[in-house]
Amino acid sequence: MRALWCGMVSALFAANSAMAESKWLESGRLDASDIRVLCAQVKDVQLLARMQMIASGNERWRSLSRRELVVEAAVMGVPPLDPDHCYVIARAGLAADTERRAFEIRDFAVSTERTSVFVVGRAYDAP
């Protein structure tokens, strides 16, 4: 399964020249200080991470996030979230009916032009 993921990611990087120049950094292999620097530099969330956000959670979250999914910020965790991890705060739904969640960033895509969220992990209720 891991080999299949790596193959899909390689194909995605090869198809997009900007992504081809990116480094793929796994947050699990980084120090908290390195994660903090990357978290402060995040400029966007890649399609794969957005799809993971939409697919997570219950039926209500999936329905709301299909209507609208807005990434509000990338921030280091504050209790009850782990302060050594970076999270994406996302809002799903339209004006009157919204829900917020925090997603732990698992992988970053880093190039000279930008730092992107490539893969997200576990979801939490936003603080």
Secondary structure, 3 states (H helix, E strand, C coil): CHHHHHHHHHHHHHHCHHHHCCEEEEHHHCCHHHHHHHHHHEEEECHHHHHHHHHCCCHHHHHHHHHCEEEEEEEECCCCCCCCCEEEEEEEEECCEEEEEEEEEEEEEECCCCEEEEEEEEEEECC
